[in-house]
Amino acid sequence: MTLSDKEKMIAIISNGIAVFSLLQERDSLPKNTTMYDFVLKVIPENIKSELSVELIDEVFQYVSSVHSS
């Protein structure tokens, strides 16, 4: 089974959020780097058409709610 571009995007966003959180905890991010900036940098160009701020927010809310319960 091959992942769709949207499924790939969700996986990359989720991974980007996790890496951002780890780097933030270690104080290893450049100043003023937001989660959105970080995620935008890790998205491959060939699937950026699937990207939206709403999707990043939705993935972040889901991941946050799963880890807090």
C-alpha positions in Angstrom: 0.0 0.0 0.0 1.4 3.4 -1.0 0.7 6.5 1.2 -1.1 9.4 -0.4 0.5 12.8 -0.5 -1.8 13.9 2.4 -0.8 10.9 4.5 2.8 11.6 3.9 2.2 15.2 4.8 0.6 14.2 8.1 3.5 11.9 8.9 6.1 14.6 8.2 4.2 17.3 10.2 3.9 14.9 13.1 7.6 14.1 12.9 8.5 17.8 12.5 6.5 18.7 15.6 8.2 16.0 17.6 11.7 17.1 16.5 10.8 20.8 17.2 9.7 19.9 20.7 12.9 18.0 21.4 15.1 20.8 20.1 13.0 23.3 22.0 13.5 21.4 25.2 17.3 21.3 24.6 17.3 25.0 23.8 18.9 24.1 20.4 16.7 26.2 18.1 17.6 29.5 16.6 15.9 32.4 18.4 12.3 33.2 17.3 11.9 29.9 15.4 8.2 28.9 15.5 6.8 25.5 15.1 5.3 26.6 11.8 8.6 27.9 10.5 10.3 24.6 11.5 7.7 22.4 10.0 7.7 24.4 6.7 11.4 23.8 6.4 11.1 20.0 6.6 8.3 19.6 4.1 9.5 18.3 0.7 8.7 20.6 -2.2 6.9 17.9 -4.2 4.1 17.6 -1.6 3.9 21.2 -0.3 0.6 21.6 -2.2 -1.0 19.5 0.5 0.2 21.8 3.3 -2.0 24.2 5.2 -1.8 26.0 8.6 -5.0 24.3 9.5 -3.5 20.9 8.9 -0.5 21.7 11.0 -2.9 22.9 13.8 -5.1 19.8 13.5 -2.1 17.4 13.7 -0.6 19.4 16.6 -4.0 19.3 18.5 -4.3 15.6 17.9 -0.8 14.7 19.0 -1.1 17.0 22.0 -4.4 15.4 23.1 -3.1 11.9 22.7 0.1 12.6 24.7 -1.8 14.4 27.5 -4.2 11.6 28.2 
